[in-house]
């Protein structure tokens, strides 16, 4: 399974015209800039049209209009809003945690964990500050997913291979809001 990971597009998703081929497109949040419903709807319509068999997304700290949403009506069956829920695709389990939500809902067995926030101390430094969550770190260390996909810390774009988990920060914008056009392609 080929996973294309993006995050932190901040309303610039229409500029992503050359995404790599894959099976699953994952957006790790901050698809909005101001967080209003029009921005979110524009993103969702764009996301639905992307040529992937499955598309998954979670909220980021800028996606405030969807923070408390339990679901989104009328999404196609292959588009999954993973707000504190999971989905199994071709035998691979994905679980998404909404921004600033409690980690207790993360199951003990998951192949791919999708969050907006990074785990504390792992690809989480931006503007000389750690933006990671200690709760997410503790949960990842306990559950050991194969992949933990996230964004949020713009200057920490990269991959770190741990003992059991591959950590991937795919924030596509820098701190000035410039889209870097680098997407992440992972295979599981």
Steps between C-alpha positions, in 0.01 A plus 500: 500500500636840401407786733537863390526721808439876507443744785481870578391618157325801662261566211762447230384150400406611146871560437573130551471407135763228481425260785662157458295194415387289791215306655417714804526878540535613864472864613619553858311825560527875458334497160343834602677824579229697682288198597167605352243273336558634147869410520420153630240440228743613230759255632253212531378549143860506374588195713205298368616560143854369554572177307564264789305188595470628858541840661537561876524823698508636855463851639789728586515802727391731214196288408289638784164472323532117513659451842180375661356324196420133550469442128436671167183417311500382139868419468566234235564154645871522419553831687547460875490778759700331773390711794580261786418194292657243278458317174651182359610513136626183333590353839688811622347674803506880509396712798468878505505727802338842476710799597533546876279196566562243772738217411297247703293415192807379306471119481778274622535342154534736204730486198492869404430774755404837349514811721565866443729547796835321509609296799710701743867509401456336158503728194324764709732805511389816322592857588743353756209352697379142548139468377457129571260334739624288790165313502540405134861392561397276791217344298726435198766340721232275652319402178797500257320566170701426186461864395413820681406773250469863611590862422461823702869580557581662165877513535521135607398345166661158475501130583644328804515121520459381858539147631140404420343810344579721203422862591413732212443876515369619161426868572511651149522868591778687671436749779453785252217310328697401190398163359806279462334254255661199661266209554579181685459156341507205740453129440347261749 
